[in-house]
Structure formats: structure tokens, C-alpha cells
Amino acid sequence: MVPYISIIIPVYQAEKTLDRCVCSVLEQKYSEWEMILVDDGAKDRSGALCDGYAAEDSRIRVIHQANAGVSSARNAGIQNAKGTYLLFLDSDDALLPNALSLYAAATEKGSFDVVMGGLSVIENGREAGRIGFDTKLHAGREIWEQICRDPAPFGYAGGKLIRRAIVQKNAIAFHPAMQSQEDLDFFLSAYSFCERFLILSDCVYAYYYAPPNRTPATWDFVANQLKLLRIARERWQLSDQAIACVQNRILSLLYTGLYTAAEQGSFDEMVQRMVCVTGLKEFLSEVPAKGEHRIVAKAFVSGKYWRIKAYVAVRNRIRALYRRIKRENH
């Protein structure tokens, strides 16, 4: 039987959480699925655990590969998937009960390209919040208006069912070179080929939050926003407010990234990374910036990066002086 949903799970050093993850699928009432466990060169018992699950359930397949990162593992899963839809699940997360039944029922009612459910954020064993969407059906312009205003919920790999044919036909893949927001990059590409979206009011995915152990790659954030802006301009006549949201986000990311790097001593590396972001200088030359954003943008476009560093130093001295005066007056 051809599975309806292919569940792709990248696995690396996951022996403590893998059982919770896999069991959350096995316990679903809906059964027309396949699970692809991609052992990404794990050095713990994860690979052996994957083989054990596959031996007990014929719907589970295992791919063993040398360690290449989560993006490479997901790509391997995509290439081997057979289902009508793809669903990504991280090995330290879980599906909520009846998640697959909700997806199946939703797609039976209409030929949707993407079905998005909410995420329940679990921290210290308890729900700390939810990440969701408006409970409306969106298509074309409407969905991109929302993505421009708040792209974050649309970028999580978890909780989204997407038609496999769209991904494979258009050779959409995760970028292994990206250090941050590879999920959003993938889904922006996928969404651009999708016509019908369905937003579920239910939470379908348990996201077990853990503090990040790496500094976010601001240049990847900027690249994604430029990509979003390009798609929005090329394919849709969006409102000026939606476009302005993306433009302001890019300016803010550039300013904050360079400012923080100057304070932390990683300014030269940040500049080199930002310079490599395709289309950034062209964007900054075309879009008017105001205030402090304008100072940084103008120096960046002209290649006079030392001016940004000097500006940060002067601004910090002024702030330090202000704080000292304030303390003395109290």
C-alpha cells in the first residue's frame, strides 16, 4: 500500500528522546503513513534504536548516512519518500494525539497543497505557550500578506503537511550551508509553488523547547527576508504595509547584527558574511532608510565599514556617559 503521509525524522544523538518521538506516531489512530528515520551518523545508540523500530513495524524505514547535518538528513528523507504528503518531525519533538487524523480529515475535504497546524511549546515538562495561525482558509495573496507581516510561524518545519509532488517536482531542498532558518528558506520556496493552503485551529505538534547552543546567523535571517521580498514582489500585488514590514525587518536585522558584532568583537566576520548575501547592497541602495538605520545602510553600501564600527563606539560612549550622569544625580 502506498502511504498517504511520509513522516521524515532526522536522527542524531537522540537516544534519550527518540522513543517519545517514534511512539507519538505509533500511537496515532490514523495508520496510512510511513516513517523514514534518517540516522545522520549518530555516535550514540540512536542508529541501533532506529533499526529496532524498523524490525518491529514494516511502515518504518531507516537510512544510515555519514554525519552531514539536519538539512542533509531531511533531504535524504525527501528523496526516499513515497507518500502523497510530507511531514517533518524532529527526534526531540512529538506529534500530539490525533494529529494525523486531523491532517487526513482536512485533506479529504479539499485538494490542499499545504495544511498547517499549531505548535504546543513544551518547556520544563509543561506547555509554555502556543504558536498558531488565524483559523481561516488562505490562498495566494492572503497567505503572502500574512507571511510578510509575521513569517515566524510559517517557517517552522514542524506542524506542516506539504504535498510531496510539489517538493520533488521543483527540486526544493533544505540548504545544508545555512546555519539558521533553513526551515523558513525551504518553505518559502515551497509556498511559492502552492495554490491552496489550509490553516488548522488545532495544535498538532509538541515542540520541546531547548535554549539554543549557538549564536543565530543573522546573515541567514537577512537572506530569507530578501527572498521573501523577492517572491512577494514578483508573484503578488501585496499591500504597501506588508512590503514595508519586510523592508523594515531587513534594515533592523542589518543594524542589530552589525551593532552587536561590533560590541562582541566579531565585526569583521559579520561584515564578510553580510557582504556575501545576494542582493543586500542593491536593496539598501533602493530602499530609503531613516535615522540610525540610514547611517549603517549608507556606510555598508559604500564599503566604508569602519564608519559603522566608529559609530557604534561613539554611541556606546554616549550611552555610558548618560548612565553615569543618571547614577550621580540619584
Secondary structure per residue as TSV (DSSP state, phi and psi in degrees):
chain	resnum	aa	ss	phi	psi
A	1	M	-	360.0	132.1
A	2	V	-	-74.7	125.7
A	3	P	-	-69.2	149.9
A	4	Y	S	-83.1	-37.3
A	5	I	E	-125.9	126.4
A	6	S	E	-98.8	117.5
A	7	I	E	-100.0	115.7
A	8	I	E	-103.3	121.6
A	9	I	E	-125.0	106.8
A	10	P	E	-74.7	137.5
A	11	V	E	-127.2	123.3
A	12	Y	S	-152.3	122.7
A	13	Q	S	48.0	51.1
A	14	A	-	-119.0	21.5
A	15	E	T	-61.5	-24.0
A	16	K	T	-83.5	-21.7
A	17	T	T	-118.7	-11.1
A	18	L	H	-63.8	-37.8
A	19	D	H	-64.1	-42.1
A	20	R	H	-59.4	-42.8
A	21	C	H	-64.8	-53.5
A	22	V	H	-64.9	-41.9
A	23	C	H	-63.9	-29.6
A	24	S	H	-64.8	-24.6
A	25	V	H	-85.0	-46.0
A	26	L	H	-59.9	-29.4
A	27	E	T	-85.7	-1.6
A	28	Q	-	-67.5	143.3
A	29	K	S	-69.7	-35.7
A	30	Y	-	-74.6	136.3
A	31	S	-	-122.6	-3.8
A	32	E	-	-86.6	67.6
A	33	W	E	-138.3	162.3
A	34	E	E	-125.7	148.1
A	35	M	E	-115.6	128.0
A	36	I	E	-113.1	107.3
A	37	L	E	-92.6	119.5
A	38	V	E	-107.0	102.7
A	39	D	E	-76.7	106.5
A	40	D	E	-90.2	58.3
A	41	G	S	65.4	35.7
A	42	A	-	-62.3	142.5
A	43	K	S	-99.3	-7.1
A	44	D	S	-96.5	-153.3
A	45	R	S	-86.7	8.2
A	46	S	H	-57.5	-45.7
A	47	G	H	-60.7	-43.2
A	48	A	H	-66.3	-39.1
A	49	L	H	-61.6	-41.8
A	50	C	H	-58.9	-45.7
A	51	D	H	-62.8	-35.0
A	52	G	H	-65.2	-42.9
A	53	Y	H	-62.6	-42.4
A	54	A	H	-64.7	-33.9
A	55	A	H	-68.5	-25.3
A	56	E	H	-94.8	-19.4
A	57	D	-	-141.4	120.1
A	58	S	T	-68.3	-13.7
A	59	R	T	-80.3	-6.5
A	60	I	E	-104.5	128.2
A	61	R	E	-119.8	152.4
A	62	V	E	-124.4	134.8
A	63	I	E	-116.5	125.5
A	64	H	E	-104.6	129.3
A	65	Q	E	-142.7	160.6
A	66	A	-	-65.8	149.3
A	67	N	-	-57.7	122.2
A	68	A	-	-140.2	1.7
A	69	G	-	102.1	163.0
A	70	V	H	-63.6	-35.3
A	71	S	H	-65.0	-44.6
A	72	S	H	-62.5	-39.6
A	73	A	H	-64.4	-43.7
A	74	R	H	-63.7	-39.7
A	75	N	H	-62.3	-39.6
A	76	A	H	-62.7	-39.2
A	77	G	H	-63.9	-42.7
A	78	I	H	-60.3	-44.5
A	79	Q	H	-63.7	-28.0
A	80	N	H	-101.9	-0.7
A	81	A	-	-73.2	149.3
A	82	K	-	-123.5	-9.2
A	83	G	S	-72.8	165.4
A	84	T	S	-68.6	-36.0
A	85	Y	E	-123.8	154.9
A	86	L	E	-107.2	143.5
A	87	L	E	-138.9	125.3
A	88	F	E	-97.9	135.1
A	89	L	-	-138.6	126.3
A	90	D	-	-83.6	148.9
A	91	S	T	-70.4	-12.7
A	92	D	T	-102.6	6.9
A	93	D	-	-114.3	-170.7
A	94	A	E	-156.9	156.7
A	95	L	E	-84.0	143.1
A	96	L	-	-78.8	155.5
A	97	P	T	-54.1	138.8
A	98	N	T	69.8	10.5
A	99	A	H	-58.5	-47.0
A	100	L	H	-67.9	-34.5
A	101	S	H	-64.2	-39.9
A	102	L	H	-64.4	-42.9
A	103	Y	H	-62.2	-47.9
A	104	A	H	-62.2	-44.2
A	105	A	H	-63.2	-38.7
A	106	A	H	-65.7	-44.3
A	107	T	H	-75.0	-23.1
A	108	E	H	-69.6	-25.3
A	109	K	H	-81.9	-16.5
A	110	G	S	-167.8	158.0
A	111	S	-	-86.3	79.8
A	112	F	-	-91.9	144.3
A	113	D	S	-85.3	-34.7
A	114	V	E	-136.1	135.2
A	115	V	E	-123.6	124.2
A	116	M	E	-115.2	127.9
A	117	G	E	-113.5	167.8
A	118	G	E	-80.9	164.2
A	119	L	E	-113.2	133.2
A	120	S	E	-95.1	118.6
A	121	V	E	-87.8	117.4
A	122	I	E	-104.5	124.8
A	123	E	E	-136.4	127.7
A	124	N	T	54.6	39.1
A	125	G	T	82.8	-0.9
A	126	R	E	-133.0	156.3
A	127	E	E	-69.0	123.2
A	128	A	E	-103.4	-8.0
A	129	G	E	165.9	178.6
A	130	R	E	-135.0	147.4
A	131	I	E	-118.9	113.9
A	132	G	-	-142.7	-167.1
A	133	F	-	-135.4	171.3
A	134	D	-	-65.8	140.2
A	135	T	S	-84.8	68.4
A	136	K	S	-137.3	157.2
A	137	L	E	-84.4	130.4
A	138	H	E	-122.9	150.0
A	139	A	E	-148.4	142.2
A	140	G	T	54.0	-116.7
A	141	R	H	-57.5	-41.0
A	142	E	H	-59.8	-44.6
A	143	I	H	-68.0	-37.2
A	144	W	H	-73.5	-29.9
A	145	E	H	-59.0	-44.6
A	146	Q	H	-68.5	-41.1
A	147	I	H	-61.9	-41.6
A	148	C	H	-62.5	-39.7
A	149	R	H	-73.6	-37.3
A	150	D	-	-152.2	87.6
A	151	P	-	-74.8	-18.3
A	152	A	H	-53.6	-53.2
A	153	P	H	-61.9	-26.7
A	154	F	H	-80.6	-10.2
A	155	G	H	-98.2	-11.1
A	156	Y	-	-71.1	132.3
A	157	A	S	-67.9	-35.1
A	158	G	B	-68.9	144.7
A	159	G	T	86.9	5.8
A	160	K	E	-121.5	128.9
A	161	L	E	-102.6	126.0
A	162	I	E	-134.0	142.2
A	163	R	E	-64.6	125.6
A	164	R	H	-62.8	-39.6
A	165	A	H	-58.8	-36.3
A	166	I	H	-65.2	-43.2
A	167	V	H	-67.5	-47.9
A	168	Q	H	-73.9	-40.4
A	169	K	H	-62.2	-36.4
A	170	N	T	-99.4	12.1
A	171	A	T	51.9	43.5
A	172	I	-	-82.6	130.9
A	173	A	-	-145.0	159.8
A	174	F	-	-77.7	144.4
A	175	H	-	-94.1	108.3
A	176	P	T	-60.2	-24.1
A	177	A	T	-76.2	-18.9
A	178	M	-	-73.6	138.5
A	179	Q	S	-99.3	-19.0
A	180	S	S	-142.4	150.0
A	181	Q	-	55.7	32.8
A	182	E	H	-64.9	-26.8
A	183	D	H	-63.7	-48.9
A	184	L	H	-63.6	-40.5
A	185	D	H	-58.2	-45.7
A	186	F	H	-62.1	-47.9
A	187	F	H	-74.7	-28.5
A	188	L	H	-61.3	-42.7
A	189	S	H	-63.0	-44.9
A	190	A	H	-65.3	-46.0
A	191	Y	H	-58.0	-31.9
A	192	S	T	-66.8	-15.5
A	193	F	T	-106.2	3.0
A	194	C	-	-98.0	143.7
A	195	E	-	-107.6	-39.7
A	196	R	E	-121.0	124.6
A	197	F	E	-117.2	144.8
A	198	L	E	-129.5	130.0
A	199	I	E	-104.3	123.9
A	200	L	E	-90.9	142.9
A	201	S	E	-77.7	-18.9
A	202	D	E	-83.5	151.1
A	203	C	E	-82.8	134.1
A	204	V	E	-121.6	-8.2
A	205	Y	E	-135.6	131.6
A	206	A	E	-98.0	110.4
A	207	Y	E	-98.2	107.7
A	208	Y	E	-84.9	101.0
A	209	Y	-	-72.0	136.4
A	210	A	-	-135.3	137.8
A	211	P	-	-56.0	136.5
A	212	P	-	-63.2	142.2
A	213	N	S	-104.5	17.1
A	214	R	S	-145.2	155.8
A	215	T	-	-77.0	129.8
A	216	P	-	-56.8	139.5
A	217	A	-	-84.4	94.5
A	218	T	H	-58.3	-32.8
A	219	W	H	-63.7	-32.0
A	220	D	H	-70.1	-37.0
A	221	F	H	-60.3	-46.0
A	222	V	H	-63.1	-44.7
A	223	A	H	-59.3	-40.6
A	224	N	H	-66.1	-39.4
A	225	Q	H	-68.6	-36.0
A	226	L	H	-65.7	-38.3
A	227	K	H	-64.5	-43.7
A	228	L	H	-60.2	-44.6
A	229	L	H	-62.8	-40.8
A	230	R	H	-64.3	-45.5
A	231	I	H	-63.9	-43.1
A	232	A	H	-61.9	-40.0
A	233	R	H	-72.9	-39.3
A	234	E	H	-75.4	-35.6
A	235	R	H	-108.2	-22.7
A	236	W	-	-134.8	145.9
A	237	Q	-	-91.4	85.6
A	238	L	-	-89.6	164.0
A	239	S	-	-67.6	154.9
A	240	D	H	-61.0	-33.5
A	241	Q	H	-65.5	-40.9
A	242	A	H	-65.0	-45.1
A	243	I	H	-63.0	-41.2
A	244	A	H	-63.1	-34.8
A	245	C	H	-58.9	-44.4
A	246	V	H	-69.5	-44.0
A	247	Q	H	-60.4	-46.0
A	248	N	H	-64.7	-34.5
A	249	R	H	-65.4	-40.3
A	250	I	H	-64.3	-46.7
A	251	L	H	-61.1	-41.2
A	252	S	H	-67.3	-41.4
A	253	L	H	-63.5	-42.9
A	254	L	H	-62.0	-48.5
A	255	Y	H	-61.6	-50.4
A	256	T	H	-64.5	-40.9
A	257	G	H	-62.4	-47.6
A	258	L	H	-70.3	-38.7
A	259	Y	H	-63.8	-48.6
A	260	T	H	-63.5	-41.1
A	261	A	H	-63.7	-38.0
A	262	A	H	-64.0	-36.9
A	263	E	H	-71.3	-34.3
A	264	Q	H	-93.5	-2.7
A	265	G	T	83.7	15.3
A	266	S	-	-115.6	29.9
A	267	F	H	-63.3	-46.2
A	268	D	H	-62.0	-41.0
A	269	E	H	-65.0	-42.2
A	270	M	H	-62.3	-42.3
A	271	V	H	-60.8	-46.9
A	272	Q	H	-59.9	-40.4
A	273	R	H	-66.9	-43.9
A	274	M	H	-66.9	-36.8
A	275	V	H	-61.3	-31.0
A	276	C	T	-80.9	-6.3
A	277	V	S	-74.7	115.0
A	278	T	T	-60.4	127.2
A	279	G	T	85.7	-0.9
A	280	L	H	-68.9	-48.0
A	281	K	H	-64.5	-37.0
A	282	E	H	-63.4	-42.2
A	283	F	H	-60.3	-47.2
A	284	L	H	-66.6	-26.7
A	285	S	H	-75.7	-26.8
A	286	E	H	-94.5	-33.0
A	287	V	S	-98.1	121.9
A	288	P	-	-69.4	132.9
A	289	A	-	-111.9	159.9
A	290	K	-	-124.5	155.5
A	291	G	H	58.8	-134.0
A	292	E	H	-66.1	-33.3
A	293	H	H	-60.3	-37.4
A	294	R	H	-66.7	-39.8
A	295	I	H	-60.4	-48.0
A	296	V	H	-68.6	-43.3
A	297	A	H	-63.1	-43.0
A	298	K	H	-64.7	-43.2
A	299	A	H	-66.5	-37.4
A	300	F	H	-66.8	-45.3
A	301	V	H	-63.5	-38.9
A	302	S	H	-79.1	-7.9
A	303	G	T	79.8	9.3
A	304	K	-	-94.8	68.6
A	305	Y	H	-66.0	-27.4
A	306	W	H	-59.4	-28.4
A	307	R	H	-66.2	-35.9
A	308	I	H	-65.5	-44.8
A	309	K	H	-62.6	-41.5
A	310	A	H	-66.3	-39.6
A	311	Y	H	-61.5	-44.1
A	312	V	H	-61.8	-42.8
A	313	A	H	-62.4	-45.5
A	314	V	H	-65.6	-43.1
A	315	R	H	-62.9	-39.9
A	316	N	H	-68.3	-35.6
A	317	R	H	-65.8	-40.7
A	318	I	H	-64.0	-42.3
A	319	R	H	-64.3	-40.7
A	320	A	H	-64.7	-40.4
A	321	L	H	-64.6	-42.0
A	322	Y	H	-61.3	-44.7
A	323	R	H	-64.0	-37.2
A	324	R	H	-66.9	-42.8
A	325	I	H	-62.9	-39.3
A	326	K	H	-64.9	-40.1
A	327	R	H	-66.3	-42.3
A	328	E	H	-64.9	-34.4
A	329	N	H	-75.7	-15.1
A	330	H	-	-100.4	360.0
